[in-house]
Amino acid sequence: MGEDRRPSRETVYLITDHPAETASPADLAAHARRHWHVENKVHYVRDVSFGEDASILRTGNIPTNIATLRSTVINRLRRAGYRFIPPGRRDHTTPTAVLDLHGFP
């Protein structure tokens, strides 16, 4: 019934520009943690809050421009004190709330 807590081994592959002679396990682990920090802080929030992965905007510069706008909104919400973005996004859906968020009278 209990969980099996025997030690296990997992092989993880990482692509890096570090030469093999200088890529210590600690350096590689730090690199992987930085990658997942960005993934969890930015990409995951953009997908969950804005449905970015389901977006059908794929022409020209539109995807880049929309991603920039989404990131701007997320950063503004974080500066306004929201740590969990979806509720903050819902709170700022009225026109006056958006103006207040951006400092307009």
SERO-4910 file (N, C-alpha, C, O; in steps of 0.05 Angstrom, whole numbers):
BEGIN
 pado doro    nc1    nc2    nc3   cac1   cac2   cac3    cc1    cc2    cc3    oc1    oc2    oc3
  Met    A     16    -24      0      0      0      0     17     25      0      9     45    -12
  Gly    A     40     24     13     57     48     14     72     53    -12     73     36    -30
  Glu    A     83     76    -14     98     84    -38    126     71    -37    139     71    -16
  Asp    A    135     61    -60    162     49    -62    182     71    -61    183     88    -79
  Arg    A    200     72    -41    219     93    -37    248     84    -42    267     95    -31
  Arg    A    251     64    -59    278     55    -66    291     75    -84    277     88   -100
  Pro    A    317     79    -81    331     97    -99    328     89   -128    326     65   -134
  Ser    A    327    109   -145    324    103   -174    344    121   -189    354    140   -177
  Arg    A    348    115   -214    365    131   -231    350    141   -255    334    126   -266
  Glu    A    355    166   -262    342    177   -286    363    190   -303    381    204   -293
  Thr    A    362    186   -329    380    198   -347    367    222   -360    345    220   -371
  Val    A    380    246   -358    369    270   -369    389    281   -389    413    282   -383
  Tyr    A    380    288   -412    397    299   -433    393    329   -435    371    339   -433
  Leu    A    415    343   -437    415    372   -438    433    382   -460    456    373   -462
  Ile    A    423    399   -477    440    410   -498    451    437   -488    435    454   -479
  Thr    A    476    440   -490    489    464   -480    514    471   -497    524    454   -512
  Asp    A    523    495   -495    548    502   -509    572    500   -491    594    507   -499
  His    A    569    489   -466    592    485   -449    609    462   -460    598    441   -468
  Pro    A    635    465   -461    652    443   -469    650    421   -447    646    427   -424
  Ala    A    653    396   -455    650    374   -437    669    376   -413    663    367   -391
  Glu    A    693    387   -418    713    389   -397    704    408   -375    713    405   -352
  Thr    A    688    428   -381    681    449   -361    652    447   -352    644    464   -336
  Ala    A    636    429   -363    608    427   -356    605    409   -332    601    385   -335
  Ser    A    606    420   -308    603    404   -284    574    397   -280    556    411   -290
  Pro    A    568    376   -265    540    370   -259    525    393   -246    501    398   -252
  Ala    A    539    408   -229    526    431   -216    519    453   -236    497    464   -235
  Asp    A    537    458   -255    531    478   -276    508    469   -293    490    486   -300
  Leu    A    507    444   -301    485    434   -318    459    435   -303    438    441   -314
  Ala    A    459    428   -277    435    429   -261    425    458   -258    401    463   -260
  Ala    A    443    477   -254    435    505   -253    423    514   -279    403    529   -279
  His    A    435    506   -301    424    513   -328    396    503   -331    378    517   -341
  Ala    A    391    478   -324    365    465   -326    345    480   -309    322    484   -317
  Arg    A    353    487   -284    334    501   -266    327    529   -277    304    537   -275
  Arg    A    346    543   -289    340    569   -301    320    566   -324    302    582   -326
  His    A    324    545   -340    305    540   -362    277    536   -351    258    548   -361
  Trp    A    274    519   -332    247    513   -321    235    536   -306    211    539   -305
  His    A    252    553   -295    242    578   -282    228    595   -302    206    605   -297
  Val    A    241    599   -326    228    615   -347    203    601   -357    183    615   -361
  Glu    A    204    575   -361    181    561   -371    157    564   -352    135    569   -360
  Asn    A    162    561   -326    141    562   -306    131    591   -302    107    595   -297
  Lys    A    149    610   -302    141    637   -296    129    652   -319    112    669   -315
  Val    A    137    646   -344    127    661   -367    110    644   -385     86    650   -388
  His    A    121    623   -397    106    608   -417     81    595   -405     60    596   -418
  Tyr    A     83    583   -382     60    569   -370     38    589   -364     15    584   -369
  Val    A     45    612   -353     26    633   -346     12    643   -372    -12    647   -372
  Arg    A     28    648   -393     16    658   -418     -3    638   -429    -24    645   -441
  Asp    A      3    612   -427    -15    592   -438    -40    589   -421    -62    588   -431
  Val    A    -37    587   -395    -60    583   -377    -78    608   -376   -102    605   -378
  Ser    A    -66    631   -375    -82    656   -372    -93    666   -399   -115    677   -399
  Phe    A    -79    661   -420    -87    673   -446    -91    652   -468    -97    659   -490
  Gly    A    -89    626   -461    -93    605   -481    -74    607   -504    -82    602   -527
  Glu    A    -49    614   -499    -30    619   -521    -26    595   -539    -23    598   -563
  Asp    A    -25    571   -527    -20    548   -544    -43    542   -563    -39    530   -584
  Ala    A    -67    551   -556    -90    546   -574    -94    570   -593   -113    569   -610
  Ser    A    -77    590   -592    -80    613   -610    -77    605   -639    -61    589   -646
  Ile    A    -94    618   -656    -92    613   -685    -79    636   -699    -80    637   -724
  Leu    A    -68    655   -684    -54    678   -696    -26    669   -705     -8    667   -688
  Arg    A    -22    665   -730      3    655   -740     15    669   -764     33    659   -777
  Thr    A      4    692   -771     12    706   -796     30    729   -790     25    746   -772
  Gly    A     52    731   -804     70    754   -803     81    758   -775     91    739   -762
  Asn    A     80    783   -766     91    790   -739     70    788   -717     76    794   -694
  Ile    A     46    780   -724     24    779   -704     31    762   -680     27    771   -658
  Pro    A     42    737   -683     48    721   -659     68    735   -641     64    734   -616
  Thr    A     88    747   -652    108    761   -635     96    785   -621    101    790   -598
  Asn    A     79    801   -636     67    824   -624     47    816   -602     47    829   -581
  Ile    A     32    796   -606     12    787   -586     27    776   -561     19    781   -539
  Ala    A     49    761   -566     65    750   -543     76    773   -527     77    772   -502
  Thr    A     85    794   -540     96    818   -526     74    831   -510     78    839   -487
  Leu    A     50    834   -521     28    846   -506     20    829   -482     15    839   -461
  Arg    A     19    802   -486     13    785   -464     33    787   -441     26    789   -418
  Ser    A     59    788   -449     80    790   -429     78    817   -414     82    819   -390
  Thr    A     71    838   -429     68    865   -417     45    864   -397     48    875   -375
  Val    A     23    852   -404      0    851   -385      8    835   -360      2    843   -338
  Ile    A     22    812   -364     30    796   -341     49    812   -323     46    812   -298
  Asn    A     68    826   -335     87    842   -319     72    865   -304     78    870   -281
  Arg    A     53    878   -317     38    899   -304     21    888   -281     19    900   -259
  Leu    A      9    865   -285     -6    852   -263     12    845   -240      4    848   -216
  Arg    A     35    834   -246     54    827   -224     62    852   -209     64    852   -184
  Arg    A     68    874   -223     75    899   -210     52    910   -193     57    924   -173
  Ala    A     27    904   -201      4    912   -186     -1    894   -161    -20    899   -146
  Gly    A     16    874   -158     14    857   -134      1    830   -138     -3    816   -118
  Tyr    A     -6    823   -162    -18    797   -167      4    776   -171     21    779   -188
  Arg    A      2    755   -154     21    733   -157      9    711   -174     24    696   -187
  Phe    A    -17    709   -174    -31    688   -189    -46    703   -211    -66    716   -204
  Ile    A    -38    701   -235    -47    718   -257    -77    715   -265    -90    735   -269
  Pro    A    -88    691   -267   -116    689   -276   -136    707   -261   -151    720   -274
  Pro    A   -136    707   -234   -154    725   -221   -149    754   -227   -167    770   -230
  Gly    A   -123    762   -229   -116    789   -235   -126    797   -263   -135    819   -267
  Arg    A   -124    779   -281   -134    784   -308   -164    789   -308   -174    807   -321
  Arg    A   -179    773   -293   -208    776   -292   -215    802   -278   -234    815   -285
  Asp    A   -200    810   -258   -205    835   -243   -201    860   -261   -213    881   -255
  His    A   -185    857   -281   -178    880   -298   -189    879   -326   -176    887   -345
  Thr    A   -214    869   -328   -226    866   -354   -244    890   -361   -252    892   -384
  Thr    A   -250    907   -342   -266    930   -349   -248    952   -360   -225    954   -351
  Pro    A   -258    969   -378   -241    990   -390   -228   1008   -369   -205   1015   -371
  Thr    A   -243   1016   -348   -232   1035   -329   -211   1021   -312   -191   1034   -304
  Ala    A   -214    995   -306   -194    981   -290   -168    979   -306   -146    981   -294
  Val    A   -169    974   -332   -145    973   -348   -131   1000   -348   -107   1001   -347
  Leu    A   -146   1022   -351   -134   1048   -350   -121   1053   -323    -99   1064   -322
  Asp    A   -134   1046   -301   -123   1049   -275    -97   1033   -272    -77   1043   -260
  Leu    A    -97   1009   -282    -73    992   -280    -49   1005   -294    -27   1002   -284
  His    A    -54   1018   -316    -32   1031   -331    -27   1060   -323    -11   1073   -336
  Gly    A    -40   1069   -302    -34   1095   -291    -48   1119   -305    -39   1141   -301
  Phe    A    -69   1113   -320    -83   1135   -333   -106   1145   -315   -119   1128   -302
  Pro    A   -111   1171   -314   -133   1181   -297   -160   1174   -308   -180   1181   -296
***
